[in-house]
Amino acid sequence: MPTQSIRRTNLRRVLDDLARNGYSTRESQAVYLGRSVTARRLDAMLDGAEIPAFFAAALEHALFKPRGWLSLPHDADEHESAGTVTLPGGSD
């Protein structure tokens, strides 16, 4: 699977996880991710625009994920059981 497809799948899962945890708008998701992206750009990336390496690195940093995490395939069960987002205060 191409890197962009993997990143897009993982980004979609991250945003879904954020929505389940109360960050339901793209604007609030962009703020949570450290303002490395705008709400409009998040939508564009979900719709097929390139997900650049610098954004992948910023997202990984914001979510306390290891470098390269966004570019690696993760099965859906892993996302469901562990959650992809660590919220402030240690909640999942």
C-alpha positions in Angstrom: 0.0 0.0 0.0 1.5 3.4 -0.9 2.6 5.7 1.9 0.0 8.3 1.2 -2.8 5.8 1.5 -1.4 4.5 4.8 -1.1 8.1 6.1 -4.6 8.9 5.0 -6.1 5.8 6.7 -4.2 6.6 9.9 -5.1 10.2 9.8 -8.8 9.3 9.4 -8.6 7.0 12.4 -6.9 9.7 14.5 -9.5 12.2 13.6 -12.3 9.7 14.3 -10.7 9.0 17.7 -10.5 12.7 18.4 -14.2 13.1 17.5 -15.1 10.3 19.9 -13.2 12.2 22.6 -15.0 15.5 22.2 -13.0 17.1 19.4 -15.7 17.0 16.9 -14.9 19.9 14.6 -12.0 20.1 12.2 -11.0 23.4 13.9 -10.8 21.8 17.3 -8.9 18.8 15.9 -6.4 21.2 14.2 -5.9 23.0 17.5 -5.4 19.7 19.3 -2.7 18.7 16.8 -0.8 21.8 17.7 -1.8 24.1 14.9 0.6 22.3 12.5 -2.4 22.3 10.0 -5.6 24.2 9.4 -9.1 22.7 9.4 -9.3 23.2 5.7 -6.0 21.4 5.1 -7.1 18.5 7.2 -10.2 18.1 5.0 -8.0 18.4 1.8 -5.7 15.7 3.0 -8.7 13.4 3.8 -10.0 14.1 0.3 -6.7 13.1 -1.4 -4.2 16.0 -1.1 -0.7 15.1 -0.2 0.1 14.4 3.5 3.6 15.8 3.8 6.3 14.4 5.9 6.5 17.5 8.1 2.8 17.2 9.0 3.2 13.5 9.7 6.1 14.3 12.1 4.1 17.1 13.8 1.1 14.8 14.2 3.3 12.0 15.7 4.8 14.5 18.1 1.4 15.8 19.2 0.1 12.3 19.8 3.3 11.0 21.5 3.8 8.4 18.7 7.2 7.2 17.5 8.7 8.8 14.4 7.3 7.2 11.3 4.1 5.9 13.0 1.7 7.7 10.6 3.4 6.0 7.6 3.1 2.5 9.0 0.0 0.3 8.6 -1.9 -0.4 11.8 -4.9 -2.8 11.8 -8.3 -1.5 12.8 -8.4 -3.7 16.0 -5.2 -2.0 17.2 -6.8 1.4 16.9 -10.1 0.3 18.5 -8.5 -1.4 21.5 -5.6 0.9 22.3 -7.0 4.2 20.9 -4.8 6.4 18.8 -5.1 9.5 20.8 -3.7 10.1 24.3 -5.7 13.0 25.8 -4.3 15.4 28.4 -4.3 14.0 31.8 -3.5 10.5 30.7 -7.0 9.5 29.4 -7.3 7.4 26.3 
